């Protein structure tokens, strides 16, 4: 799991343990400091109990889960200070839909 994936998983576990579905987090374990994320907003999947979201897609994360990462200015992606945030949404598990790669 890459650093972002590890950070997202960390935040998701907290959100799910609280049962609220939505989490804002601005303090992280030391191992995540180097990636330069200042804050993460996490919304657990509203599709969790549906046929699409009920499947785990990436390392136990449900389809429809959303993360918004806010970066420290000096750690902005590509060194561009205009890159202040990133939105990541876990998509459905296409590999389990019965279609082949050619379809």
N, C-alpha and C positions, 0 to 999 in steps of 0.2 A: 504494500500500500504506500502510495506516495505521501508526502507531507500534508498536502491538502486533504487527501482521503483520510488520513489519520486524525487530523483536526476535525473534519466533518463528523467522523464516527464518534469522536469524543463528545462533541456538542449534541449529536443525536441521542446518544445514550443518556445524557443529562435531561434533555427534553422529554424523552420517553419515560424516564424514571419519575419525573414530576407529573406526568399525565396531562400536561397543559397543551402539548402540541406545538407551542410557540416558545422559542427561547432566544434571548439576547445574551451574548456572552462577550466580555471584554477582558477577562483574565484567563490565562491558559497555562498548562504545565510548561515548564522550562523547555522541554524538547520541541515545542512548537514556536518558540520565540524567533528563531532564525528566518522563518518564512515571511515575517513582517506583516502579519495580519493583526490589525488593531481591534477588530470586532467581527463577530459572526452572528447573523440572524439565521435561525433555523426554524423551519416549519415542517413538522412531520406530515407525512402523506395523508391527504384527505381521502385517498383511494385505497388506503390500507386494507379495508375489508371487502374491496371489490375484486372481481376476477383479474383485473389488470394489476392493481396495486398490491394484491395479496401475495404476489410472487416476489421473492427477494431478487433484486437485480444485481447489485454490486456489494459484495461483502456484507450481506445482511441488511441492506438499505432498501426500503420499499420504493417502487415507482411512484412518482409524484412528490417525493421529498424535495424541499427547496432549501438552498443555502445562499446567503448573500454575505460575501466576505468584503470587509472594508480594510484597505491597506494603509500602513504608515506611508507618508509621502516619500520618504527616502527608500522605501522598498517597493515602490509601484512597479507593476509588470512592465517589462521592456524599458525601464528607467524613465518612463513618461509620467510625470505628475498628474496628467489628466486621467490616467488609469487608476482611479481611486477605489473602484469596487468591481466585483465579479459576481455574477449570478450563475448558480449551477443548479440544474434541475435533473433529477434522476428520471430517465425515460423508461418506458416499458421494456420488458425483456423480450426483444424480438426473436431471440434464438429459441424461445419456447413456444412460439406461436404456430408451429407446425409447418412453416414455410421453409423452403430451401434458400440458400444464398442467391440462387439464380432468379428467384421470383420477386 
